[in-house]
Amino acid sequence: MKILHLFDFDGTLCNTNSSKFFYKNISNPLLYFICYYLLPFIPLIKYFFFRGSNYNIKKKRLAAFVKYCSTRKIEWFLSNSSNIIDSILIVNAKIELQKLKENPDNQIYIVSSSLSILLDKWALQEKIGLITNVVDVSLITKQVVFHNQFDCDGIGKLLLIKKEIYLKKYDKIIAYGDSPNDFPMFSIADQFHYKPFV
């Protein structure tokens, strides 16, 4: 029996927000406040008061941190991202992933609203599929390019899963998440687990 396991990342497999964790590690408190809250102020206002796009906030934030933070710090974090991401995983989540990987009938995907630059090395190392916001960053030109047309969050998760995975080849789908933004992903699952490692 082929089983597809779909895991949210932030809040499900780890207790922190991976993007925030990245930003805090490459900046100082003042720079973090400026880049995280002040520079994306207009998209934040639109998001909270007029139901604007969270995706625009993510774009503004990453662009600001890449522009104003030390290239050396960013390079260090990204070159060590696999070990760093592994270190922030919840212990029980790590154990569960290892158990699932032992059965060749299990196919595991991380479906995350985080950023590919943070998760792709870890996912590759762990031989786990990854669906997330695909981003290219040039530290030479300080340019940031987001390749997805929409955020890999909420309904965006569901759309990207259907685009990337041929669901009919699986006998069962199990989804794991921690917030209402994972409910669209739960809608295609035969079984789901809400906050499974808390």
Secondary structure as GFF3:
##gff-version 3
##sequence-region A 1 198
A	DSSP	beta_strand	3	7	.	.	.	ID=ss1
A	DSSP	alpha_helix	18	26	.	.	.	ID=ss2
A	DSSP	alpha_helix	29	33	.	.	.	ID=ss3
A	DSSP	pi_helix	34	38	.	.	.	ID=ss4
A	DSSP	alpha_helix	41	50	.	.	.	ID=ss5
A	DSSP	alpha_helix	54	68	.	.	.	ID=ss6
A	DSSP	alpha_helix	71	79	.	.	.	ID=ss7
A	DSSP	alpha_helix	81	87	.	.	.	ID=ss8
A	DSSP	alpha_helix	91	101	.	.	.	ID=ss9
A	DSSP	beta_strand	106	115	.	.	.	ID=ss10
A	DSSP	alpha_helix	116	126	.	.	.	ID=ss11
A	DSSP	beta_strand	129	133	.	.	.	ID=ss12
A	DSSP	beta_strand	135	138	.	.	.	ID=ss13
A	DSSP	beta_strand	143	146	.	.	.	ID=ss14
A	DSSP	alpha_helix	155	164	.	.	.	ID=ss15
A	DSSP	three_ten_helix	167	169	.	.	.	ID=ss16
A	DSSP	beta_strand	172	177	.	.	.	ID=ss17
A	DSSP	three_ten_helix	180	182	.	.	.	ID=ss18
A	DSSP	alpha_helix	183	186	.	.	.	ID=ss19
A	DSSP	beta_strand	191	194	.	.	.	ID=ss20
###
